[in-house]
Amino acid sequence: MPSFTTFKGSKDGSIKKSNTTRPDLKNDQVLLRITASGLCGTDEHYRHADMALGHEGVGIIESVGPSVKKLKVGDRVGWGYIHDSCGDCASCNSGRENTCEERDMYGTANLDQGSMGSHAIWREHFVFKIPTGVSDKEAAPLMCGGATVFNALRMYDIQPTERVGVMGVGGLGHLAIQFASKMGCDVVVFSGTESKKEEAMKLGANEFVAMKGKTELKLQKPVDILLVTTSAQPIIDWELMLPAMAANSKIFPLTVSSGNLTIPYTPIIMKGIRIQGSVVAPRGIQKQMIEFAALHQIKPILMEFPMTEEGITTAMKTLGDGKMRYRGVLIPQN
């Protein structure tokens, strides 16, 4: 039977090139040739698992199943963390299939294929056309990183009159600054030191706060929304941060990390502060995100690596060492 290449994790964490048998297309499935894959922090979580890696993919459709209605051979599409859902629960019926209890998602389903490989097969309804003006390598990191921050802003109806704080200028943070700024929000960035101030301001921030060594934060105005976008669950001095939050403000912990979120209790209830969970994006918001990014020329700052065992290993080390500026993208080698 035909097969395609995948790059998998392994027990010792090394990257292994493998072949996956390619089944015949059924129903609304499409076969695509992968042209770019983003590298996400979540991929690090699974590099010790015997599974195909990657969930920020872009490719060209090479064939379609018998029930495909809108896509055709040659279309350029991307996909992200969610591959399927039940289609009939309260979450799915309200356009929130990202919280469907029966969702298929990276790390728990379709473990034999990912965005790090030569090809993949997905349902038509869970891949998204890439607009003209966004390149493959630019689109790939948007399929999860971009969708994650855009979903927090869009799903929870953040208004352009609100002041949005972004904690961390990294893979998620540098995209969050751009999306919030282009939505018309007043953006303030919180970082450890002044080293990323100039870049953050160019990306759309109106204020920059270096937190290291501070005992009090003096801001132009309190923060209505705080997106926590650091690469790992940060050790935040909430005693320092919470006084900078406005009454009835919201905190979005977007970092995928283990452990407990520990935060002072009294300031939360006295100020009516909400801690809001948010996970990637449902299909409707995913489509809005890529179209919004194309319209406003929102692009990730990239480091490119070859999609080989050595290239993926180097990219993961760069990410793990905290030296990625700011999203890694893997390009197939012909």
C-alpha positions as CSV (number, residue, x, y, z in Angstrom):
1,M,0.0,0.0,0.0
2,P,1.2,3.6,-0.5
3,S,2.7,5.3,2.5
4,F,4.0,8.7,3.6
5,T,6.8,9.9,5.8
6,T,6.3,11.1,9.4
7,F,8.7,12.2,12.1
8,K,7.9,10.7,15.5
9,G,9.0,11.1,19.1
10,S,10.5,8.2,21.0
11,K,11.1,7.0,24.5
12,D,14.5,8.6,24.7
13,G,13.3,11.8,23.1
14,S,15.2,11.4,19.9
15,I,13.4,12.2,16.6
16,K,12.7,9.1,14.4
17,K,11.8,9.1,10.7
18,S,9.0,6.6,10.0
19,N,6.6,5.5,7.3
20,T,2.8,5.5,7.8
21,T,0.5,3.4,5.6
22,R,-1.7,5.7,3.5
23,P,-5.3,4.5,3.6
24,D,-7.9,5.2,0.9
25,L,-9.8,8.4,1.3
26,K,-13.2,8.1,2.8
27,N,-16.2,10.5,3.0
28,D,-14.9,14.1,3.4
29,Q,-11.2,13.3,3.9
30,V,-8.5,15.1,1.9
31,L,-4.9,14.1,1.3
32,L,-2.4,16.9,1.4
33,R,1.3,17.3,0.8
34,I,2.8,19.2,3.7
35,T,4.8,22.3,2.7
36,A,5.5,23.8,6.2
37,S,5.1,22.9,9.8
38,G,5.3,25.1,12.8
39,L,7.1,24.0,16.0
40,C,5.0,24.6,19.1
41,G,5.9,24.2,22.8
42,T,3.3,21.4,23.0
43,D,5.4,19.3,20.6
44,E,8.1,19.2,23.3
45,H,5.5,17.6,25.6
46,Y,5.2,14.6,23.2
47,R,8.7,14.1,21.9
48,H,9.1,11.2,24.4
49,A,5.9,9.5,23.0
50,D,5.8,7.0,20.1
51,M,3.6,9.3,17.9
52,A,3.9,11.5,14.9
53,L,4.7,15.1,15.9
54,G,3.4,18.4,14.8
55,H,0.0,20.2,14.7
56,E,0.7,23.5,12.9
57,G,0.5,22.4,9.3
58,V,0.1,23.8,5.9
59,G,0.0,21.9,2.6
60,I,-1.4,21.5,-0.9
61,I,-4.4,19.1,-1.4
62,E,-3.4,16.3,-3.7
63,S,-6.7,14.2,-3.7
64,V,-10.1,14.4,-2.2
65,G,-12.6,11.9,-0.8
66,P,-16.1,11.2,-2.4
67,S,-18.0,13.5,0.0
68,V,-15.7,16.6,-0.2
69,K,-17.8,19.6,-1.3
70,K,-15.8,22.8,-1.2
71,L,-12.1,22.0,-1.5
72,K,-10.3,20.8,-4.6
73,V,-7.0,19.5,-5.7
74,G,-4.4,22.3,-5.6
75,D,-6.0,24.2,-2.8
76,R,-3.6,25.5,-0.1
77,V,-4.9,24.7,3.4
78,G,-3.7,24.6,7.0
79,W,-4.8,22.8,10.1
80,G,-4.3,23.0,13.9
81,Y,-4.8,21.2,17.2
82,I,-8.4,20.0,16.6
83,H,-9.0,17.3,14.0
84,D,-12.6,16.3,14.6
85,S,-15.5,16.5,17.0
86,C,-18.8,14.8,17.7
87,G,-20.8,17.5,15.9
88,D,-23.9,17.2,18.1
89,C,-23.1,18.1,21.7
90,A,-23.8,21.5,23.3
91,S,-20.3,22.7,22.6
92,C,-20.4,21.7,18.9
93,N,-23.9,23.1,18.4
94,S,-22.8,26.4,19.7
95,G,-19.7,26.6,17.6
96,R,-17.3,25.7,20.4
97,E,-16.1,22.2,19.2
98,N,-12.7,23.0,20.8
99,T,-14.4,22.0,24.1
100,C,-16.3,19.0,22.8
101,E,-15.7,16.0,25.1
102,E,-15.3,13.7,22.1
103,R,-13.0,16.0,20.1
104,D,-10.0,14.5,18.3
105,M,-7.0,16.5,19.1
106,Y,-3.2,16.4,18.9
107,G,-1.6,14.0,21.4
108,T,-4.8,12.0,22.0
109,A,-6.0,11.0,18.5
110,N,-4.6,10.4,15.0
111,L,-1.2,9.6,16.5
112,D,0.1,8.1,13.2
113,Q,0.2,11.5,11.4
114,G,1.2,15.1,12.1
115,S,2.4,18.2,10.5
116,M,6.0,16.9,10.6
117,G,6.0,14.6,7.7
118,S,5.4,14.4,3.9
119,H,1.6,14.1,3.8
120,A,-1.4,13.9,6.1
121,I,-5.1,13.1,5.8
122,W,-7.7,15.2,7.5
123,R,-11.5,16.0,7.3
124,E,-12.4,18.7,4.9
125,H,-14.2,20.6,7.7
126,F,-11.1,20.8,9.9
127,V,-8.7,22.3,7.4
128,F,-8.7,26.0,6.4
129,K,-7.9,27.7,3.2
130,I,-4.9,30.0,3.4
131,P,-5.5,33.4,1.9
132,T,-3.3,34.9,-0.7
133,G,-0.6,37.1,0.8
134,V,0.2,34.7,3.6
135,S,3.1,32.3,2.8
136,D,3.1,28.7,3.8
137,K,5.9,29.3,6.4
138,E,4.1,32.3,7.8
139,A,0.7,30.5,8.0
140,A,1.9,27.4,9.8
141,P,2.6,29.0,13.2
142,L,-0.7,30.8,13.0
143,M,-2.6,27.5,12.9
144,C,-2.1,27.0,16.7
145,G,0.0,29.8,18.1
146,G,-2.0,32.5,16.3
147,A,-5.3,30.7,16.9
148,T,-4.7,30.3,20.6
149,V,-4.3,34.1,21.3
150,F,-6.9,35.1,18.7
151,N,-9.4,32.8,20.3
152,A,-9.0,34.4,23.7
153,L,-9.6,37.8,22.2
154,R,-12.4,36.8,19.9
155,M,-14.3,34.1,21.8
156,Y,-14.6,36.2,24.9
157,D,-15.6,39.4,23.0
158,I,-12.7,41.6,24.0
159,Q,-13.5,45.2,23.0
160,P,-11.3,47.7,21.2
161,T,-11.8,50.0,24.2
162,E,-10.1,47.6,26.6
163,R,-6.5,47.7,27.7
164,V,-4.9,44.4,27.0
165,G,-1.8,43.2,28.9
166,V,0.5,40.6,27.3
167,M,2.8,38.8,29.7
168,G,5.8,37.5,27.8
169,V,7.2,38.4,24.4
170,G,7.7,34.9,22.8
171,G,6.0,32.5,20.4
172,L,2.5,33.4,21.6
173,G,3.2,36.8,23.0
174,H,4.6,38.5,19.9
175,L,1.5,37.3,18.0
176,A,-0.9,38.4,20.8
177,I,0.6,41.9,20.7
178,Q,-0.1,42.2,16.9
179,F,-3.6,40.8,17.1
180,A,-4.7,42.9,20.0
181,S,-3.2,46.0,18.5
182,K,-4.8,45.5,15.1
183,M,-8.1,45.0,16.9
184,G,-7.8,48.5,18.2
185,C,-6.8,47.6,21.8
186,D,-4.4,49.6,24.0
187,V,-1.6,47.0,24.5
188,V,0.8,46.9,27.4
189,V,3.6,44.3,27.5
190,F,5.0,42.8,30.7
191,S,8.5,41.2,30.4
192,G,11.4,40.4,32.7
193,T,13.8,43.0,31.4
194,E,14.0,45.9,28.9
195,S,15.7,43.7,26.2
196,K,12.6,43.2,24.1
197,K,11.1,46.7,24.5
198,E,11.9,48.1,21.1
199,E,10.6,45.0,19.3
200,A,7.4,44.9,21.4
201,M,6.7,48.6,20.6
202,K,7.3,47.9,16.9
203,L,4.8,45.1,17.0
204,G,2.1,47.4,18.4
205,A,2.5,47.8,22.1
206,N,1.8,51.2,23.6
207,E,3.5,50.6,26.9
208,F,6.2,48.2,28.1
209,V,6.9,47.2,31.7
210,A,10.1,45.4,32.8
211,M,9.1,43.6,36.0
212,K,12.4,42.3,37.3
213,G,13.3,43.8,40.6
214,K,10.1,45.9,40.8
215,T,8.2,46.2,44.1
216,E,5.4,48.2,42.5
217,L,4.0,48.5,38.9
218,K,3.3,52.1,37.8
219,L,1.1,51.9,34.7
220,Q,-0.6,54.6,32.6
221,K,-3.9,52.8,33.3
222,P,-5.0,49.5,34.9
223,V,-5.2,46.4,32.7
224,D,-8.6,45.0,31.7
225,I,-7.3,41.8,30.0
226,L,-4.2,39.9,30.8
227,L,-2.9,37.2,28.4
228,V,-0.3,35.0,30.1
229,T,1.7,33.8,27.1
230,T,5.0,32.6,28.6
231,S,6.5,29.4,27.4
232,A,6.1,27.6,30.7
233,Q,3.8,28.3,33.6
234,P,5.5,31.4,35.1
235,I,6.3,32.0,38.7
236,I,4.4,35.3,38.7
237,D,4.5,37.6,41.6
238,W,0.7,38.0,41.8
239,E,1.0,40.3,44.8
240,L,2.8,42.7,42.4
241,M,0.6,42.0,39.4
242,L,-3.0,42.0,40.8
243,P,-2.9,45.7,41.9
244,A,-2.3,46.6,38.2
245,M,-5.5,44.8,37.2
246,A,-8.7,46.8,36.8
247,A,-12.0,45.9,38.5
248,N,-13.9,43.1,36.7
249,S,-10.8,42.3,34.6
250,K,-9.9,38.9,33.2
251,I,-6.8,36.8,33.3
252,F,-6.2,34.2,30.5
253,P,-3.6,31.6,31.4
254,L,-2.7,30.5,27.8
255,T,0.5,28.5,28.7
256,V,0.1,24.8,28.4
257,S,1.8,23.5,31.5
258,S,1.3,21.1,34.4
259,G,1.0,22.0,38.0
260,N,-1.4,24.3,39.9
261,L,-2.1,28.0,39.4
262,T,-1.7,29.6,42.8
263,I,-3.0,33.1,43.2
264,P,-4.0,35.4,46.1
265,Y,-7.6,34.9,47.0
266,T,-8.8,38.2,48.4
267,P,-7.8,40.5,45.5
268,I,-9.7,38.2,43.1
269,I,-13.0,38.5,45.0
270,M,-12.6,42.1,46.0
271,K,-12.0,43.3,42.4
272,G,-14.2,40.8,40.7
273,I,-11.3,39.4,38.6
274,R,-12.1,36.5,36.4
275,I,-9.6,33.7,35.6
276,Q,-10.7,32.4,32.2
277,G,-9.6,29.2,30.6
278,S,-9.2,29.1,26.9
279,V,-7.9,26.4,24.5
280,V,-7.0,26.9,20.9
281,A,-9.8,27.9,18.5
282,P,-13.0,26.3,17.1
283,R,-13.4,26.3,13.3
284,G,-15.3,29.5,12.9
285,I,-12.8,31.5,14.9
286,Q,-9.8,29.7,13.2
287,K,-11.1,30.9,9.8
288,Q,-11.6,34.4,11.2
289,M,-8.1,34.4,12.5
290,I,-6.3,33.5,9.3
291,E,-8.4,36.0,7.3
292,F,-7.8,38.8,9.9
293,A,-4.0,38.0,9.8
294,A,-4.0,38.3,6.0
295,L,-6.0,41.5,6.0
296,H,-3.8,43.2,8.6
297,Q,-0.5,41.6,7.6
298,I,0.1,39.9,11.0
299,K,3.1,37.6,10.6
300,P,5.1,35.5,13.0
301,I,8.8,36.3,13.4
302,L,10.4,33.1,12.2
303,M,13.5,30.9,12.5
304,E,13.6,28.2,9.7
305,F,14.8,24.7,10.0
306,P,14.9,21.7,7.6
307,M,12.2,19.1,8.2
308,T,14.7,16.3,8.8
309,E,15.6,14.3,12.0
310,E,18.6,16.6,12.5
311,G,16.6,19.8,11.7
312,I,13.8,19.0,14.1
313,T,16.2,18.0,16.8
314,T,18.0,21.4,16.4
315,A,14.8,23.3,16.3
316,M,13.6,21.6,19.6
317,K,16.9,22.4,21.3
318,T,16.7,26.0,20.2
319,L,13.2,26.2,21.6
320,G,14.1,24.3,24.8
321,D,17.1,26.6,25.3
322,G,14.9,29.7,25.1
323,K,16.7,30.9,22.0
324,M,13.8,30.7,19.5
325,R,12.9,34.2,18.1
326,Y,10.0,33.6,18.1
327,R,8.4,30.7,16.2
328,G,10.2,27.8,14.6
329,V,9.1,26.6,11.2
330,L,10.1,23.4,9.5
331,I,10.4,23.2,5.7
332,P,10.4,19.9,3.8
333,Q,13.6,19.1,1.9
334,N,13.1,17.9,-1.7
